[in-house]
Amino acid sequence: MEQTGSRETRLRRAMSRLLAGAAVGMAALAAAVPAAADVINQPQPWQMGMMPPQSDVAQSMVSFHNGLLWVITLITIFVGALLLICIFRFNEKKNPNPSRTSHNTMLEVAWTVIPILILVAIAVPSFRLLRDQLIIPEPDVVVKATGHSWYWEYEYPEDQGGFSFISAMLEREDAEASGQPYLLAVDNAMVVPVGANVAVQVTAQGVLHSFAMPSFGIKTDAVPGRLNETWFRAEREGIYYGQCSELCGSGHAFMPIAVRVVSEEAYAEWLDEARAMFASVDDERRVASSD
C-alpha cells in the first residue's frame, strides 16, 4: 500500500510539473506578443511569432494561428497525461493479472465524437478565413507582379498610368546609406495608397517564384504562363518587406519585395512622377522581317 501511494504521489508531482512547465511556456509566448507588436514591417533578430499584421486578413490569420496553438497545446497535454497514467497505473507490476475488457461503448463514442467536434470548431473559422483570402473585393488599384531571375517587375494598368518598372535589391552600401535593411531594401518599391483594396496579379518568367508579404498575410505562387491573383488592404502607412518564398535558383535569397504604403495625396504625386520616369515615350515596336 505504501509503494502504491508513493507511485501515485510521484505521478501527481510529475503531472503538476508538466502542467506548470506548459503554463510557463505559454506565458512566455504571450509575453513575447506585445513586445513584437512594437516592431512592424520587417522581421527582427530573435523575434517570436508572426510579424505584426497590417491588414484585416493578416489579423485574422494571426488570431486563427494563436487559437490553434492553444488547442494543440491542450490536446498535447491531455494525450501526454493519458500516456503517463497508462505507464504508471497499468504497468505489469501493478497489474499482474491484466483486465480482459475489450470494449467500452461510452469511451469509444467519446473518442470518436470529441475529435469530430474539435475539427468542426476548427473548420468553421478556417473556411471563413479562406473565403476572405480568395474572394477579392472590387479593387481600387491593380498591380501585376512578374518574377524574373532574380528580381521583380511591377506593372500598373492604363488607368493608373500604364507603366512598368523593375525592382531589384540594393547593394549593402546603398541599403546602409539609405537606412534600410540589407537583403530587404530595393531600388524601386511597389507603391499603393493606404486603405485601398489592392489586387496583385502574380506571374513569372523562366522559373517558379512566390510573392509573399507576411505583414499583409499574402503568399501566391508565381508560375510561368499562369496568372494568379491575391489582394490586400494596408491599414497603416510605411514600407513593408517580403521575399520570394520559392526556392527559385542561385539568386533566391536576393529577391526581396518592398511595398510602400502612402496617403492618397502622396500616391497621386507618385503616379505623376512614375509616369514621367517609367512610362515609355516611344510605343513603336520593331519586328524583324526578311526584307
Sequence and secondary structure as in RCSB ss.txt:
>XXXX:A:sequence
MEQTGSRETRLRRAMSRLLAGAAVGMAALAAAVPAAADVINQPQPWQMGMMPPQSDVAQSMVSFHNGLLWVITLI
TIFVGALLLICIFRFNEKKNPNPSRTSHNTMLEVAWTVIPILILVAIAVPSFRLLRDQLIIPEPDVVVKATGHSW
YWEYEYPEDQGGFSFISAMLEREDAEASGQPYLLAVDNAMVVPVGANVAVQVTAQGVLHSFAMPSFGIKTDAVPG
RLNETWFRAEREGIYYGQCSELCGSGHAFMPIAVRVVSEEAYAEWLDEARAMFASVDDERRVASSD
>XXXX:A:secstr
 HHHHHHHHHHHHHHHHHHHHHHHHHHHHHHHHHHHHT  SS  TT  SS    SHHHHHHHHHHHHHHHHHHHH
HHHHHHHHHHHHHHSSTTT SS       HHHHHHHHHHHHHHHHHHHHHHHHHHHHHHS    SEEEEEEEETT
EEEEEE GGGTSEEEEE B  HHHHHHHT  TTT BSS EEEETT  EEEEEEESSS EEEEEGGGTEEEEE BT
  EEEEE   S EEEEEEE S  STTGGG EEEEEEE HHHHHHHHHHHHHHHS S          
